[in-house]
């Protein structure tokens, strides 16, 4: 099964947060929660969401 990983640093933040999941759909809600509490991003605009989605990559085994 393919696993995906998001690293906040890959989205341009000086942050060590990482989250893994089985799909983008599984990871996005976790990114939203992290963005709210760690970066005070209560609303995520389209440009920010694209940056977050682009930072989700396939995890290498």
C-alpha positions in Angstrom: 0.0 0.0 0.0 1.3 3.4 -0.9 1.9 5.8 2.0 2.1 9.6 1.8 3.9 12.1 4.0 3.6 15.8 4.5 6.5 17.8 6.0 5.6 21.3 7.0 9.1 22.5 6.1 8.4 21.3 2.5 5.5 23.9 2.4 7.9 26.7 3.3 7.6 26.8 7.1 10.4 26.5 9.6 8.7 23.7 11.3 9.5 20.0 12.0 5.9 18.8 11.8 5.4 15.6 9.8 2.3 13.5 9.2 1.7 10.3 7.2 -1.4 8.7 5.8 -2.8 6.4 3.2 -4.1 9.2 1.0 -4.2 13.0 0.5 -7.7 12.9 1.8 -6.5 11.4 5.1 -3.7 13.9 5.5 -5.4 17.2 4.6 -7.6 17.4 7.8 -4.5 16.8 9.9 -2.7 19.6 8.0 -5.6 22.0 8.6 -5.5 21.3 12.4 -1.7 21.7 12.5 -1.9 25.0 10.5 -4.5 26.4 12.9 -2.7 25.6 16.1 0.9 25.8 15.2 0.8 28.7 12.6 -2.4 30.5 13.5 -3.9 29.9 10.0 -7.6 29.8 10.9 -8.5 30.1 7.2 -6.5 28.5 4.5 -6.7 30.2 1.1 -6.4 28.4 -2.2 -2.7 29.3 -2.7 -1.8 28.0 0.8 -3.8 24.8 0.2 -2.1 24.2 -3.1 1.3 24.7 -1.3 0.2 22.1 1.3 -1.1 19.7 -1.3 2.1 20.0 -3.4 4.2 19.2 -0.3 2.4 15.8 0.2 4.7 13.2 -1.4 4.9 9.5 -1.7 6.8 8.0 1.2 9.9 6.0 0.2 10.2 2.7 1.9 
